[in-house]
Amino acid sequence: GGRTLYLVDRGGRFVLYYAHLDRYHSRSKEGARVAPGDVIGYVGSTGNAPPDLPHLHFQLMRIAPGARWWDGPPVNPHPYLARPGQAR
């Protein structure tokens, strides 16, 4: 994934994974709080991504009891990202 970021929600239920970033925002530091709309990084083509095809990999994972935080089961993010009133 090249340059990556992992974020954990406040309740410790989910991990959000962002990969292939070109660079991190200056405020992206371990332990930093992130709010909706905050810039955390910039789309790139690091890692095994084609150099002429910048893109972002995003994954939402549930933190499973006793599992490693980066190895949880994937979750469809759409119900959590859709605006109220949108079809889910």
Contacts in CASP RR format, 6 or more apart in sequence:
PFRMAT RR
TARGET T0000
AUTHOR 0000-0000-0000
METHOD contacts of the structure
MODEL  1
GGRTLYLVDRGGRFVLYYAHLDRYHSRSKEGARVAPGDVIGYVGSTGNAP
PDLPHLHFQLMRIAPGARWWDGPPVNPHPYLARPGQAR
1 19 0 8 1.000
1 20 0 8 1.000
1 46 0 8 1.000
1 47 0 8 1.000
1 48 0 8 1.000
1 49 0 8 1.000
1 57 0 8 1.000
2 19 0 8 1.000
2 20 0 8 1.000
2 21 0 8 1.000
2 46 0 8 1.000
2 47 0 8 1.000
2 48 0 8 1.000
2 49 0 8 1.000
3 19 0 8 1.000
3 20 0 8 1.000
3 21 0 8 1.000
3 22 0 8 1.000
3 23 0 8 1.000
3 24 0 8 1.000
3 44 0 8 1.000
3 46 0 8 1.000
3 47 0 8 1.000
4 17 0 8 1.000
4 18 0 8 1.000
4 19 0 8 1.000
4 20 0 8 1.000
4 21 0 8 1.000
5 17 0 8 1.000
5 18 0 8 1.000
5 21 0 8 1.000
5 24 0 8 1.000
5 28 0 8 1.000
5 40 0 8 1.000
5 41 0 8 1.000
6 15 0 8 1.000
6 16 0 8 1.000
6 17 0 8 1.000
6 18 0 8 1.000
6 69 0 8 1.000
6 70 0 8 1.000
7 15 0 8 1.000
7 16 0 8 1.000
7 18 0 8 1.000
7 34 0 8 1.000
7 40 0 8 1.000
8 14 0 8 1.000
8 15 0 8 1.000
8 16 0 8 1.000
8 63 0 8 1.000
8 69 0 8 1.000
9 16 0 8 1.000
12 63 0 8 1.000
13 62 0 8 1.000
13 63 0 8 1.000
14 60 0 8 1.000
14 61 0 8 1.000
14 62 0 8 1.000
14 63 0 8 1.000
14 75 0 8 1.000
14 80 0 8 1.000
15 60 0 8 1.000
15 61 0 8 1.000
15 63 0 8 1.000
15 69 0 8 1.000
15 70 0 8 1.000
15 72 0 8 1.000
16 58 0 8 1.000
16 59 0 8 1.000
16 60 0 8 1.000
17 57 0 8 1.000
17 58 0 8 1.000
17 59 0 8 1.000
17 60 0 8 1.000
17 61 0 8 1.000
17 70 0 8 1.000
18 40 0 8 1.000
18 41 0 8 1.000
18 56 0 8 1.000
18 57 0 8 1.000
18 58 0 8 1.000
19 56 0 8 1.000
19 57 0 8 1.000
19 58 0 8 1.000
20 43 0 8 1.000
20 44 0 8 1.000
20 45 0 8 1.000
20 46 0 8 1.000
20 47 0 8 1.000
20 49 0 8 1.000
20 54 0 8 1.000
20 55 0 8 1.000
20 56 0 8 1.000
20 57 0 8 1.000
21 41 0 8 1.000
21 42 0 8 1.000
21 43 0 8 1.000
21 44 0 8 1.000
21 46 0 8 1.000
21 56 0 8 1.000
22 41 0 8 1.000
22 42 0 8 1.000
22 43 0 8 1.000
22 44 0 8 1.000
22 45 0 8 1.000
22 46 0 8 1.000
22 54 0 8 1.000
23 41 0 8 1.000
23 42 0 8 1.000
24 40 0 8 1.000
24 41 0 8 1.000
24 42 0 8 1.000
25 38 0 8 1.000
25 39 0 8 1.000
25 40 0 8 1.000
25 41 0 8 1.000
25 42 0 8 1.000
27 38 0 8 1.000
27 40 0 8 1.000
28 40 0 8 1.000
28 41 0 8 1.000
34 40 0 8 1.000
43 54 0 8 1.000
43 55 0 8 1.000
43 56 0 8 1.000
44 54 0 8 1.000
44 55 0 8 1.000
44 56 0 8 1.000
45 51 0 8 1.000
45 52 0 8 1.000
45 53 0 8 1.000
45 54 0 8 1.000
45 55 0 8 1.000
49 55 0 8 1.000
58 77 0 8 1.000
59 74 0 8 1.000
59 77 0 8 1.000
60 74 0 8 1.000
60 75 0 8 1.000
60 76 0 8 1.000
60 77 0 8 1.000
60 80 0 8 1.000
61 70 0 8 1.000
61 71 0 8 1.000
61 72 0 8 1.000
61 73 0 8 1.000
61 74 0 8 1.000
61 75 0 8 1.000
62 72 0 8 1.000
62 73 0 8 1.000
62 75 0 8 1.000
63 69 0 8 1.000
63 72 0 8 1.000
64 71 0 8 1.000
64 72 0 8 1.000
64 73 0 8 1.000
78 88 0 8 1.000
79 88 0 8 1.000
82 88 0 8 1.000
END
